[in-house]
Amino acid sequence: MICGVDEAGKGSVLGPMVVAAVGARSADVFFDLGVKDSKQLTLAERERLFPLIKKRCRVATVVIPAEEIDAIRREMTMNACVAQAHAQVIQKLAPDTAYVDACDVNPIRYAETVRSHLDITCEIVSEHHADDTYPIVSAASIIAKVTRDREIVKLAKKYGEIGSGYPSDPITVAYLSTYIDEHRVPPPIARKSWKTVSNMMGKKSQSSLSAFF
């Protein structure tokens, strides 16, 4: 069996990161689906493909919430965190070969990092833009993206309009700023180890101090 691995939400400041693995006997299973990197698909296309991929393939996911990412980052880099999560989903499927989207400038080094977390024998093919090159990784990117999007919808129902969760999203930044203004601390769904949060907290503190002078 082969599997493809990809993640969604690595750079998000709000909400979880989701890592997904999709396993199949052959990439031919996608011959009529037209899978591609999730970023190249519309929301409707991703939602259409999601159940079809799950019906035809074995799927494993890991959802890592913001607070867990903060805890992990006290011990390792984000790339190391992703590699560990990639290994988790590979371990669940136990394929002969796993194709991973490299989260390191050195894809060979990344493959070795992923392999170091495995208790099974598995060839790791690590490449940049693997989600464009290999349909099996494209499928994993779709599973990861849809799963994360659904997690964000759940959070929005609880916390209000939070946007996509990325620091490039004005809605996300506005939500963070308003929450910190009102509560003096970041929201529970924020990755407090992110510079977006620490910089915002610093600016808010300086503004508060300046009000006394």
TAMO-V747359 format. One record per backbone hydrogen bond with DSSP energy under -0.5 kcal/mol. NH is the residue of the N-H (numbers start at 0). CO is the residue of the C=O. Records with the same first field share a line. If there is no record, write none. Layout:
BEGIN
NH: CO, CO
END
This chain:
BEGIN
1: 23
2: 96
3: 21
4: 98
5: 19
7: 17
11: 8
12: 164
13: 164
14: 188
16: 63
17: 7
18: 61
19: 5
20: 59
21: 3
22: 57
23: 1
28: 25
29: 26
30: 27
32: 29
33: 29
39: 36
40: 37
45: 41
46: 42
47: 43
48: 44
49: 45
50: 46
51: 47
52: 48
53: 49
54: 50
55: 51
56: 52
57: 22
59: 20
61: 18
63: 16, 61
64: 62
68: 64
69: 65
70: 66
71: 67
72: 68
73: 69, 70
74: 71
75: 71
80: 76
81: 77
82: 78
83: 79
84: 80
85: 81
86: 82
87: 83
88: 84
89: 85
90: 86
91: 87
92: 88
93: 89
95: 0
96: 0
97: 122
98: 2
99: 97, 124
100: 4
101: 99, 126
106: 104
109: 105
110: 106
111: 107
112: 108
113: 109
114: 110
115: 111
116: 112, 113
117: 114
121: 119
122: 95
124: 97, 122
125: 123
126: 99, 124
129: 126
131: 128
132: 128
133: 129
134: 132
136: 133
137: 133
138: 134
139: 135
140: 136
141: 137
142: 138
143: 139
144: 140
145: 141
146: 142
147: 143
148: 144
149: 145
150: 146
151: 147
152: 148
153: 149
154: 150
155: 151
156: 152
157: 153
158: 154
159: 155
161: 159
164: 161
166: 10
168: 165
169: 167
172: 168
173: 169
174: 170
175: 171
176: 172
177: 173
178: 174
179: 175
180: 176
181: 177
182: 178
183: 179
189: 186
190: 12
191: 189
193: 190
196: 193
197: 193
198: 194
199: 195
200: 196
201: 197
202: 198
203: 199
204: 200
205: 201
206: 202
207: 203
208: 204
209: 205
210: 206
211: 208
212: 209
END
